[in-house]
Amino acid sequence: MHPAQVDILDLHHALEELATLDERVARVIELRYFGGLTEPEAAETLGISVATLKRDWQIGRAWLAERLTNADMRR
């Protein structure tokens, strides 16, 4: 799914849902994608290693892609 094709309301709801499942992963997405922080900056902000941040980033992106794809299919 291309970012330009994402409904902003769906994204907002998906991030809220992700935060209930794993708040740190949701924060990683927010800091990297919306905050524009680099990996080291985001890791320092969260008090985690860059390796942990990278794992969380991958998990969060995959979860959001799946969630947003399913939201798109329900329309």
NORWO-V210004 format. One record per pair of residues at least 4 apart in sequence whose C-alpha atoms are under 6 Angstrom apart, sorted by the first residue. I is the first residue (numbers start at 0). J is the second residue. D is the distance in Angstrom with one decimal. If there is no record, write none. Layout:
I&J&D, I&J&D
This chain:
17&21&5.9, 17&25&5.9, 18&22&4.1, 18&25&5.1, 24&55&5.2, 24&59&5.7, 26&30&6.0, 27&31&6.0, 28&32&5.6, 29&33&5.1, 30&34&4.4, 30&36&5.8, 31&35&5.0, 31&36&4.9, 36&40&5.6, 36&41&5.6, 39&49&6.0, 42&46&5.8, 42&47&5.0, 42&48&5.7, 42&49&5.5, 42&52&5.8, 52&56&6.0, 55&59&5.9, 63&67&5.8, 64&68&5.9
